[in-house]
Amino acid sequence: MKRINFSEWWQIPDYNNPDQASPGRVEVDTEKCTGCGLCAQACPADALLVEDKQVRMQPAGINECMGCGDCMPICPTGAMTLVKGNEFIAYYKTIDRGDLSGPRLAW
């Protein structure tokens, strides 16, 4: 395994600095959402919150979305849409990963 040198180490993004790393984002179609909470249970980052039978993103700085898309296929009404994946700068700059889509389901 190759070791990184000091200049490469210096370029590792600080996840708490919005200039170096930005979290993902999902949108919830409030007309389709039933507030069942399956998406919040499936979210590995705990970035979704269910309040008053409505799902919303956690406030900025608290359990931010990592753009995995796990909330999309588990939603029974199709109310979740991944609109932005997480992104980094410098040494860990995000490369083109194609269209954002949810994970494939195993049958």
Legacy VTK file of the C-alpha trace (Angstrom):
# vtk DataFile Version 3.0
C-alpha trace
ASCII
DATASET POLYDATA
POINTS 107 float
0.000 0.000 0.000
1.382 3.351 -0.993
1.749 6.000 1.671
0.647 9.532 0.989
3.126 12.352 1.298
2.651 15.539 3.314
1.262 17.608 0.441
-1.310 14.903 -0.325
-2.206 14.603 3.366
-2.691 18.366 3.529
-5.264 18.148 0.724
-7.555 15.681 2.500
-10.854 17.559 2.808
-12.214 18.682 6.153
-15.774 17.337 6.186
-16.918 20.175 8.469
-15.684 22.893 6.090
-18.341 23.739 3.460
-15.617 25.015 1.106
-14.028 21.561 1.004
-16.909 19.099 1.245
-20.600 19.437 0.546
-23.234 16.889 1.573
-25.788 15.248 -0.672
-29.411 16.302 -0.834
-32.731 14.566 -1.369
-36.068 16.125 -2.167
-39.329 14.826 -0.777
-42.538 15.127 -2.802
-44.880 16.122 0.022
-47.959 15.190 -2.001
-46.754 11.597 -2.421
-45.180 11.186 1.033
-47.341 9.328 3.559
-44.917 9.814 6.458
-44.347 6.079 6.930
-40.695 6.697 7.876
-39.196 3.781 5.930
-36.754 6.150 4.228
-35.572 7.530 7.573
-35.033 3.983 8.868
-33.071 3.013 5.737
-30.832 6.095 5.754
-27.347 5.025 6.918
-26.396 8.640 7.703
-29.563 9.304 9.743
-30.049 12.385 7.560
-33.854 12.164 7.328
-36.292 13.185 10.012
-40.019 12.400 10.329
-42.065 15.112 12.007
-45.849 15.429 11.916
-46.108 12.622 9.326
-43.749 14.469 6.956
-40.164 13.588 6.060
-37.508 16.272 5.805
-33.729 16.575 5.816
-31.915 17.108 9.117
-30.707 20.699 9.695
-27.306 21.595 8.221
-24.434 20.283 10.314
-26.427 17.403 11.818
-26.111 13.944 10.212
-25.764 15.179 6.646
-26.735 13.177 3.567
-23.993 11.167 1.897
-25.894 10.797 -1.359
-26.207 7.003 -1.288
-29.820 6.954 -2.533
-30.965 4.171 -0.183
-34.122 6.158 0.602
-35.371 6.074 -2.996
-36.109 2.385 -3.660
-37.534 1.708 -0.198
-40.152 4.477 -0.484
-43.467 2.750 -1.342
-44.889 5.874 -2.998
-41.781 7.072 -4.854
-41.676 10.378 -2.979
-37.876 10.530 -2.599
-35.522 11.956 -5.231
-31.752 12.195 -4.888
-30.858 15.584 -6.370
-27.216 15.951 -5.338
-24.513 13.526 -4.264
-21.829 14.477 -1.766
-18.798 16.204 -3.288
-15.203 16.848 -2.254
-12.406 19.095 -3.507
-8.682 18.810 -4.119
-7.079 15.374 -3.811
-10.435 13.685 -3.244
-12.277 15.667 -5.900
-15.410 13.884 -7.033
-15.143 12.455 -10.532
-18.013 12.004 -12.956
-20.120 9.150 -11.637
-23.003 9.341 -14.126
-26.645 9.996 -13.381
-27.779 9.891 -9.767
-29.956 6.883 -9.114
-30.904 4.641 -6.243
-29.130 1.371 -5.509
-30.026 -1.752 -7.452
-32.339 -4.080 -5.602
-31.376 -7.742 -5.365
-34.149 -10.099 -6.337
LINES 1 108
107 0 1 2 3 4 5 6 7 8 9 10 11 12 13 14 15 16 17 18 19 20 21 22 23 24 25 26 27 28 29 30 31 32 33 34 35 36 37 38 39 40 41 42 43 44 45 46 47 48 49 50 51 52 53 54 55 56 57 58 59 60 61 62 63 64 65 66 67 68 69 70 71 72 73 74 75 76 77 78 79 80 81 82 83 84 85 86 87 88 89 90 91 92 93 94 95 96 97 98 99 100 101 102 103 104 105 106
